[in-house]
Every structure is written in structure tokens, then in C-alpha cells.
């Protein structure tokens, strides 16, 4: 259920027109009609997936233009209709057509306030900025050459009561920290239930797996600790070796795909440059300078994530990271995925970034979304830091994009590509993200000497 190469084929044009215009009811009818015809299995798979994609789009896009305008006026002083049009056209507010009408993403306002240069200053109830320790931490990493933290957190999922099918079996996969270059001394301290399986520390999408009978008010949690050790990578162009490896430079379908558009974009970005470190920096600069940070639809509702980012010039952390990885691979630079959580004293939440390989430095980091955010704020030191380096406030659960769990999930995952929060399913159907609540709690974060 996690093999999705059929995404590389197009929908029939009449269905594609209906989906583009947001006539989802008619599109679903047409899909059912096509399924009665003598079509190849790969097209059947693509059509079945489109039915699920439509379900996801309807979950994500919920505000009419009028509703979006009213919501913005409740939070932003003197907000006008023209400003909402400007946010829409400026890639701050994500939207699609639903039944022929402009319909905004459920997080359009949070995104606009977060990334727009002035909206935050006009909030009716101004937000309090938390203490930002990133600049101090980055300064210490650069000056000392390294830093390490002890991190203890609790994560999990709680099944909402109205979706609890008492007496039936449930299967639960929760992410765990994996062994990575910056992660050491992982300890599982406590679990809500006895695990059926804990995947190996090197598994590319590491999880703890439970099988239980539903009793009602069911909550599945894991508590763990680990150490985050990061060192400063002072990348010097003249020190780059002439001989570079070729691993992690291939396509990884369906998303890390060398389409003609992305190949041409990569050529324009790197031009005649041959030094791989400079090429990687050119790609990082292009993304951080041109791709607007934006909350987007569920990843399973995007059929080609890096091309979506490059053609629309918008995307969240994972969309930007997979674009960086794909462009690097196209020009022969090894690059791969890393994701999990951001865990600092003020915040815990999901995040994605990338690694790329340069001899003689080995695997180093790139975080285009953190770097782009720093650039928007005029913080060039932080922008430069996130090319080659990373802060210690991360939990790494995933080192591959689009990889199966161990054991595999039976039904299509809520996120088929990444795993930051966890997944649940019954024996006969998946459990959707709006049927459970996510648990992410910081227990302790302390700097180690």
C-alpha cells in the first residue's frame, strides 16, 4: 500500500478538468465510471488514489472567500478584501477551487501571519514571542565547534472516543528516534502498552508498534530520551576533493524524479559550476530566496512534491527539503532526507530537513525552511549557518523519504512519505488524522557539558 509509482501517470483529461475546477462530486462519479471500463491496473490504482486525494483536499480546504475574509478581520486590524486577494496572489494564502469557488486552506491565516512582512504587527491580540535561543546556540556552536543536549520527551496518539470501536483490534505505529550522525544514547523509558515490535535503531523510518483491543479512551504513548551531539562544519570551497561519491544521486520514485522541468531548473541554477559545494550552495540560495514558506495540503494530495515547489515557488519545510534533495541529485551531489521533531525549550513540533555529502566533510546538513525564515528576517548569520549545519534541537525518526514501516502498515498511510506523529488503523480500514489527537510533550531538555 506504500508503493505509489502510479502517481507518475496522468489522470484522464475529463477527470483532471473536474478535479482542477473542484467539482469533486462529479469527479468521483467519473472515476467510478472509468473503473467499469477495460483499463490497465496502473490506471485503476491511480484512480483509486485520486479518490483518496479528493478526500484529503476536502479536509484541508474549508474556508470560502467570505469566511476567510471574516476570519482575517477578526484577528488583523483594518484588514481589507484587497489584502486577501494580495495574500492569495502572493503565495501567502493557499487556495483551490471547490465547486468553482475559491476555497482557502484551513491554516491560511496562520501561515500569512507567520511569513508576511507586516501582518504580525497589525494583530488585534499581539502574539508574545517566545525566547529565541537559536542565535545564542548557533553562536556557541560556531565558537566552540560543538554542542550537546540531553532530551527527554513523550509522544503518542489518542483515539477520539467517538471513533473508538470497542472490542476491535487496533494497530499503532509511533515514531522513535533512530541512530543518526547527531543522535546518540537512545533509551526507551516507558510505554503505555507492551510493544509488539520495536524496529532497529537503523531502520529508515523507525517506529514502535502496538496491537491492542480497543477499550475506549485509548491512548498510545512512548517516552524516550536521547542525546543530540552536533559539531560545527566549517565548509571551505578550496578543500573540496576532486573525487566525489555517487551514492544517493539516483531517482527515488515517485517524488525524487528527474523531470525535464527540474533538470532544466538545476542547470539554470548551477550554470557551469563544477565544485559540488558551490553547486549545493547555489541550490540552497535559490530555494531560500525564491520559495515562499507556506503550509500546504497533505503530502499525499501532491502528485510530484519537488516539482510542485519549483513551479509554484511555495512549500513548507518538507516540500523545500525534497526539492533541495532532488536538485542536488540531478547535478550529482549525494543528498538524502532527515525528519522528525523540533524539540527546544520553548517548542515541540514536526519538522523536515536534508543532508548532503561533500568530500572530505562527509554528510552535512541543509535546512532550507529555517534558512529561508532567517533570510526573511534579515538574519544572514543564521541563514548561512543552516547551509552545512544544524542546531541540536531535533529528534530524528526518518532518514528516507517514502519508506515502509517495520512491520508494514496494511492501509495507505495518512502520510505515505514521512512519519513524525504516528499512524493508526483497524483491521478493515485506516484511521484518519481527524479521528485521533497527537501527543507531543517535552519532559526535559538540558545542555550537557
Phi, psi and omega in degrees: 000353180249018176258111194236033181294343177295347177294347182278357177255153182279156170284154169305144191297326180291323176291320180299319178298316181296318180294317180300320181279353178081016177274073189291324180299311179293323179299318179295323177297317180293323177299315179298324178294316179298326183293343177274352183268167180276083181241157181292158184299325182296325177287324175299317179298318180296319180292320176298320178296322181297326176298318178289324178297320177297319176302317181292319179298319180293332175288324189273328185251108193230348186252125170292169179301316181297316180294319179296319179296316179297318180298316180294321180293335177289337186245340186237129181297135172054039181282135186244164175301320180297326178293321178296320175300320180294319177297320179296313183286335183270009177072013176278324184246112183282140182208160171219174170272133169232118185054039176079001182248144176297128182226129188266152176297147184298340180248022184299322185285317176302318180294316182297317180295323183291319191249345180289143187293335185232346186302323183298331181283350183250013180295137177294322174241092185303141177279144176274127177284129175288162179295124183264108182266000185298314183297318178296319180294316179299318178300318180293319179299315181295317184287316183271336181091352181193166173199154177215147182227147169262129184230131182228118182223166177232129180226165178167190179225141174242121178289127179294140189304319185289349177253007181277115179265087188301138180089351179262159181276140176237145178244128188230131176240119177245140180291147176232153173296138178250163176290121180221174186299332182253000185249128181223163171051058179281131178226125173273117190263327184197147175224151180289330181222164177289123182290145175280326180202141171240119183289160185298152181300339180263002182297133187299334170226090191280137181217163165249137190239131177241146167232120184218161172269130183292131179249342188106141185055045186275131181228128182243120185224158172222139179241130184212163175229160177198170175247138177250114181246118176236144177241156181276129176258108177267093188276119183245122186304317185291343180271355183292133181289151177288327180266120181240149180287167180242003176292158181054037175240009183264168172292153174220092190288151012266354189259319176280084191232130184274072179290160180302318181300313183289325177296316179293321178298315180300319179298317180294325182288310187273340180054232184265009183297140178245339180288120185296329179292319178292321178299315179297321179293322177298319178294314178302315181296318180300313182293312184291335181270340189237332183269112181289129176297133180205132166298137183234173175301167176306142184301328179292349178265006177245123187275341173212098191294310181295323178290326175302315180295317185287325182277328180264348182053045175204158178161159179274194187300315182289322178298317178292321181295318182288332173294315178302314182298314183295314180296321177299314181296322180301322181264015171088015178261122177301133181208147181209172187272147164215138180200169179161248182230151160268129181224096175237173185302342183253350192200146168225134181184173185283148178198152179230150177204194186221161168238146171222157190246127178225121172284136010262015187276338183082209180284124176233173191253157167216128177236087184298327183287316175294321178294317178295322176297320177296319180296320178300328181270003180077018182263084185290330179297315179292321178302314180292325182299318185283005164258101180109340186224169182213149174284167183275000189268061181224149165243120182264116176251337188227134177238005173224148175265129179065072181222144183284150172288168169233107002285160180294148172283142184288317184255164178305131183289157173298323169236101184291349190252328187226169177210102181243335185246328183119171183219150177225153174202150167274178180288339184245356180194159174288161172254123188277158189298335179275006178256002178216164177248146182266136178249121175219111186225130174277127176262313179204138169226124181216140179285137179258141178271000000 
